[in-house]
Amino acid sequence: MVDRDAYLARIGYEGALTPSIETLRALHRAHVMTVPFENLDIHLGRPISLDPADLFRKIVVDRRGGYCFELNGLFALLLEDVGFAVTRLAARVSSGAEGVRPRSHQLLMVTLGNAVWIVDVGFGGHGLLEPLRLVFGEEARQGHECFRLVAGERDEYLLQGEREGAWLDLYSFGLDACLPVDYTFASYYHSHAPDSLFMQKRICTMPTPEGRKTLVDNLLKVRGGGDTQERQISDEEYQQLLQQHFGLIINNRLRL
């Protein structure tokens, strides 16, 4: 269980709460537009806890973000509290990877009547803005981006995103249900292994109505209106820009 009212206030949601596709779309969009994808606790030397109480405290009370296991983990609890039928899944990330990767990303599946929807508020950089119906080949434009599901290898679904006129593989997944505990090892790897991207770089990103804002280490990118502005920022500016662009207040010094 979660404190529903506090969670909804955190994401600025004041709409209907009947389990429908309209509610699912609105909750999903509200979440990704207000809660950033970020891995800053790793660079603050803080452990990543997937315990529901710790997730609620971090994301709702402290108004922080998180990565997939945190964001989708807590969002699943909200959806279940509202009355949605949620199945937790695991995906192999394709974007930026070579060869077959282990399942190291959490996503959600919601069943509404005869329709099945993929829900993911925790895939940074090129993530879904709304649920995507689980149908091969159907394209869905979301904001300034387009997504589709195609047949992958090993009887898996492959999520692709369109970028600059080409389709980019994002991740593949099967429909085997996971339990929250099943994500423990993958989360530990992401937050401890030297070759994990999250150990190597400080990442904070969030979509906007016009595009996306991303801060990776000291490079700030603001994309919108068909244009991308980039600039290197100083260490002295870092915390100020985290608050300005992502609503995050970090009092400790982040480690490179």
C-alpha positions in Angstrom: 0.0 0.0 0.0 1.0 3.6 -0.6 -0.2 6.9 0.6 -2.2 7.6 -2.6 -3.0 11.2 -1.9 0.6 12.1 -1.2 1.8 10.2 -4.3 -0.8 11.9 -6.5 0.2 15.3 -5.1 3.9 14.5 -5.9 3.1 13.9 -9.6 0.5 16.7 -9.7 -2.4 14.4 -10.7 -6.0 15.5 -10.0 -7.9 13.5 -12.5 -10.1 10.4 -12.4 -9.1 7.2 -10.6 -11.3 4.7 -12.2 -9.2 1.8 -13.8 -9.5 2.8 -17.5 -7.0 3.5 -20.3 -7.7 7.2 -20.0 -6.7 7.1 -16.3 -3.6 4.9 -17.1 -2.5 7.3 -19.8 -2.9 10.4 -17.6 -1.1 8.8 -14.6 1.7 7.6 -16.8 2.2 11.0 -18.4 1.9 12.9 -15.1 4.6 10.6 -13.6 7.2 10.9 -16.4 6.7 14.7 -16.6 7.4 15.3 -12.9 9.7 12.5 -11.6 13.1 12.4 -13.3 15.1 9.4 -14.2 18.3 9.7 -12.2 21.1 7.7 -10.6 22.5 10.3 -8.2 22.3 8.3 -5.0 25.0 6.0 -6.5 27.3 9.0 -6.7 26.4 10.2 -3.3 27.5 6.9 -1.9 24.0 6.0 -0.8 22.7 2.4 -1.2 19.7 1.8 -3.5 16.9 0.2 -1.6 13.9 -1.3 -3.4 11.9 -1.6 -0.2 8.5 0.1 -0.8 8.7 2.3 2.2 12.2 3.5 1.1 11.0 4.1 -2.4 8.0 6.1 -1.2 10.3 8.2 1.1 12.8 8.9 -1.6 10.5 9.7 -4.5 7.4 11.1 -2.8 8.6 12.6 0.5 12.0 13.7 -0.6 10.8 14.6 -4.1 13.6 12.7 -5.8 13.7 10.5 -8.9 15.4 7.1 -9.5 16.1 4.4 -12.0 13.8 1.8 -13.5 13.6 -0.5 -10.4 12.7 2.4 -8.2 10.4 4.3 -10.5 8.5 1.3 -12.0 8.6 -0.4 -8.6 6.7 2.4 -6.9 4.4 3.2 -9.8 3.3 -0.5 -9.9 2.1 -0.1 -6.3 0.2 3.1 -7.1 -1.5 1.4 -10.1 -2.5 -1.6 -8.0 -3.8 0.7 -5.3 -6.0 2.4 -7.9 -7.3 -1.0 -9.1 -5.2 -1.9 -12.1 -4.1 -5.5 -12.9 -0.3 -5.2 -13.0 2.3 -7.7 -14.1 6.0 -6.9 -13.5 8.3 -7.8 -16.4 12.0 -7.7 -17.1 13.7 -6.6 -20.3 17.1 -6.9 -22.1 18.4 -3.4 -22.9 19.5 -3.2 -26.6 20.2 0.6 -26.8 24.0 1.0 -26.7 24.6 -2.7 -26.1 26.4 -5.4 -28.2 25.4 -9.0 -28.2 22.7 -10.6 -26.0 22.3 -8.8 -22.7 20.8 -10.2 -19.4 17.4 -9.0 -18.3 18.3 -5.9 -16.4 15.4 -3.4 -16.8 12.0 -3.4 -15.1 8.8 -2.6 -17.0 5.2 -3.2 -16.3 2.2 -4.8 -18.1 -1.3 -3.7 -17.4 -4.4 -5.7 -18.5 -7.6 -3.8 -19.2 -10.4 -6.0 -20.4 -9.2 -7.6 -23.7 -6.4 -5.1 -24.2 -2.8 -5.4 -22.8 -0.6 -2.3 -22.3 3.1 -1.8 -21.7 3.8 0.7 -19.0 7.3 2.1 -18.3 8.0 5.3 -16.4 11.6 4.3 -15.8 13.5 4.1 -19.1 15.7 7.2 -19.3 16.7 9.1 -22.5 14.1 7.7 -24.9 11.2 6.5 -22.8 7.5 6.0 -23.3 5.4 9.1 -22.5 2.2 6.9 -22.4 1.3 3.2 -22.3 1.9 1.3 -25.5 -0.6 -1.3 -26.6 1.0 -4.8 -26.8 0.4 -5.4 -30.5 3.1 -6.3 -33.0 3.8 -3.6 -35.6 1.5 -0.9 -34.3 3.1 2.5 -34.2 2.2 5.1 -31.6 3.4 8.7 -31.7 3.9 10.2 -28.3 4.9 13.8 -28.2 7.8 14.3 -30.6 8.7 10.6 -30.7 7.3 7.4 -32.2 7.4 3.9 -30.8 6.5 0.4 -32.0 6.7 -3.2 -31.0 8.1 -5.8 -33.4 9.0 -9.5 -33.1 12.4 -10.0 -31.4 14.5 -13.0 -31.0 13.7 -15.9 -28.5 10.0 -15.2 -28.9 10.4 -11.8 -27.3 8.8 -8.4 -28.1 11.2 -5.7 -29.2 10.5 -2.1 -28.4 11.8 0.4 -31.0 11.9 4.2 -31.0 12.2 6.4 -34.0 15.0 8.8 -34.1 16.1 11.0 -37.0 14.1 8.8 -39.4 15.5 5.5 -38.3 14.2 2.9 -35.9 16.4 2.3 -32.8 16.2 -0.9 -30.8 15.5 0.0 -27.2 14.8 -3.3 -25.3 13.3 -6.7 -25.7 11.2 -8.6 -23.2 9.1 -11.7 -22.7 5.8 -11.9 -20.7 7.1 -14.1 -17.8 5.9 -12.4 -14.6 8.5 -11.2 -12.1 8.3 -10.7 -8.4 9.8 -7.5 -6.8 12.6 -9.6 -5.3 13.6 -10.7 -8.8 15.1 -7.3 -9.5 17.5 -7.3 -6.5 20.5 -8.7 -8.3 20.2 -6.6 -11.4 19.8 -3.5 -9.3 22.9 -4.4 -7.2 24.9 -4.9 -10.5 23.8 -1.5 -11.8 24.7 0.3 -8.6 28.0 -1.5 -7.8 29.7 -3.0 -11.0 32.5 -0.9 -12.4 31.3 -1.5 -16.0 27.8 -0.4 -15.2 26.9 2.9 -17.0 25.2 4.1 -13.8 28.5 3.7 -11.9 30.4 5.6 -14.6 28.2 8.6 -15.2 25.9 10.9 -13.3 22.6 10.9 -15.2 19.4 12.9 -14.8 16.8 13.2 -17.6 13.1 14.1 -17.9 10.8 14.7 -20.9 9.2 18.1 -21.4 6.1 19.1 -23.5 8.6 20.3 -26.2 11.2 17.6 -26.0 13.6 16.5 -23.2 16.2 17.8 -20.7 19.2 15.7 -19.9 22.2 16.2 -17.6 25.0 13.6 -18.0 28.0 14.5 -15.8 28.6 18.2 -16.6 26.9 18.2 -20.1 23.4 19.7 -20.2 21.2 19.1 -23.2 17.9 20.8 -23.7 15.9 19.5 -26.7 12.8 21.1 -28.0 11.2 22.6 -31.1 13.4 20.6 -33.4 16.6 22.1 -31.8 19.0 20.8 -29.2 21.1 23.2 -27.1 24.2 21.8 -25.3 26.6 23.3 -22.9 29.2 22.2 -20.4 28.4 23.4 -16.9 30.8 23.9 -13.9 30.7 21.9 -10.7 29.5 25.1 -9.0 26.5 25.3 -11.2 25.6 21.6 -11.0 23.3 21.6 -8.0 21.6 24.8 -9.0 20.7 23.4 -12.4 19.5 20.2 -10.9 16.9 22.2 -9.0 16.1 24.5 -11.9 15.6 21.9 -14.6 14.6 18.8 -12.6 13.2 20.0 -9.3 15.9 18.1 -7.3 17.6 19.5 -4.2 20.9 17.7 -3.4 22.7 18.9 -0.4 25.6 16.5 -0.5 28.5 16.7 -2.9 28.3 14.3 -5.8 31.3 12.2 -6.6 32.7 11.8 -10.1 
